[in-house]
Amino acid sequence: MKKILLISCLFLVGCSGSSVKEAPLKMSYSTQVNRFSGVRYSIIEITSLSNDLVIKDVRLNKGNCVIRKMMLANGKIEELFPMKLTYGNSIKRTATCKKILEAEVVTNDGSWVFTWN
């Protein structure tokens, strides 16, 4: 019985190592009110903690909140993804929802989910 308990403890200690991978990015969000229309909207900011991060997709509120595309100076609509970021660089985008509860970010290094209350 003691051997089984000892083996179980060693197994649990061996499995509790730092195998959880840290996200290669930071994500935050804030809200603002459009001063002309009075409509509240969200702003997301993604900052790279990796030197070669490629953001493949971002899903807000399980796909129920859309990230707005921006019109470029030449009149073309900007493609949101994929987007490459180097260490310390960030992007900000506006979204159609008033409150973001969850964001799933898909990158070349895996997927991460961020949640807010």
C-alpha positions in Angstrom: 0.0 0.0 0.0 2.8 2.4 0.9 4.5 1.6 -2.5 1.3 2.5 -4.4 0.9 5.7 -2.4 4.6 6.6 -3.0 4.4 5.9 -6.8 1.2 7.9 -7.0 2.8 10.9 -5.3 5.8 10.7 -7.6 3.6 10.5 -10.6 1.7 13.6 -9.6 4.9 15.5 -8.8 6.3 14.5 -12.2 3.1 15.6 -14.0 2.9 19.0 -12.2 6.0 20.4 -14.0 5.8 23.6 -15.9 4.5 22.1 -19.1 1.9 24.8 -19.5 3.0 27.0 -22.4 2.8 30.8 -21.8 1.0 32.9 -24.4 3.3 34.7 -26.8 1.1 37.8 -26.5 -0.7 40.2 -24.1 -4.3 41.2 -24.7 -6.4 43.9 -23.2 -9.6 45.7 -24.0 -11.3 48.9 -23.1 -14.6 50.6 -24.1 -15.3 54.1 -25.4 -18.4 56.0 -26.4 -18.6 57.5 -29.8 -18.9 61.3 -29.1 -21.2 61.8 -32.1 -23.6 58.9 -31.9 -23.3 58.1 -28.2 -22.8 54.4 -29.0 -20.4 52.4 -26.8 -17.9 50.2 -28.6 -14.9 48.0 -27.6 -11.2 48.5 -28.4 -8.8 45.5 -28.3 -5.1 45.7 -28.1 -2.7 42.8 -28.8 1.0 43.1 -27.9 3.5 40.6 -29.1 5.8 38.9 -26.5 7.5 37.0 -29.3 9.8 38.1 -32.1 7.9 36.4 -34.9 4.2 36.2 -33.9 1.6 35.7 -36.6 -2.0 36.3 -35.5 -4.1 34.1 -37.7 -7.5 34.9 -36.2 -9.2 36.5 -33.3 -12.7 35.5 -32.2 -14.5 37.7 -29.7 -17.4 36.5 -27.5 -17.4 33.1 -29.3 -17.7 34.8 -32.7 -20.6 37.0 -31.7 -18.6 40.2 -31.8 -17.0 41.5 -35.0 -13.7 43.3 -35.3 -14.1 46.2 -37.6 -11.9 46.5 -40.7 -10.2 49.7 -41.5 -10.1 51.6 -44.8 -6.6 52.4 -45.9 -5.4 55.7 -47.4 -5.6 54.2 -50.9 -9.3 53.4 -50.4 -8.8 49.6 -50.0 -10.2 47.7 -47.0 -7.6 46.3 -44.7 -7.4 42.5 -44.3 -7.3 41.8 -40.6 -5.5 38.5 -40.6 -2.9 37.0 -40.9 -0.9 39.8 -39.2 2.8 39.6 -38.2 4.0 41.3 -35.0 7.5 41.5 -33.6 8.4 41.7 -29.9 6.9 44.7 -28.2 4.7 45.8 -31.1 1.0 46.0 -30.8 -2.2 46.5 -32.8 -5.4 48.2 -31.7 -8.8 47.5 -33.3 -12.4 48.4 -32.6 -15.1 45.8 -32.2 -18.9 46.0 -32.6 -19.8 44.8 -29.1 -20.2 46.9 -26.0 -18.6 44.3 -23.7 -16.0 41.6 -24.4 -16.2 38.5 -22.1 -13.9 36.2 -24.1 -11.3 36.4 -26.8 -9.7 33.5 -28.5 -6.5 34.4 -30.4 -5.2 31.8 -32.9 -1.5 32.3 -33.7 1.4 30.4 -35.4 2.3 29.2 -31.9 -1.1 27.9 -30.8 -4.4 29.2 -29.5 -5.1 31.2 -26.3 -8.3 32.2 -24.6 -8.5 35.4 -22.6 -11.5 36.2 -20.4 -12.8 39.3 -18.6 -15.6 39.8 -16.0 
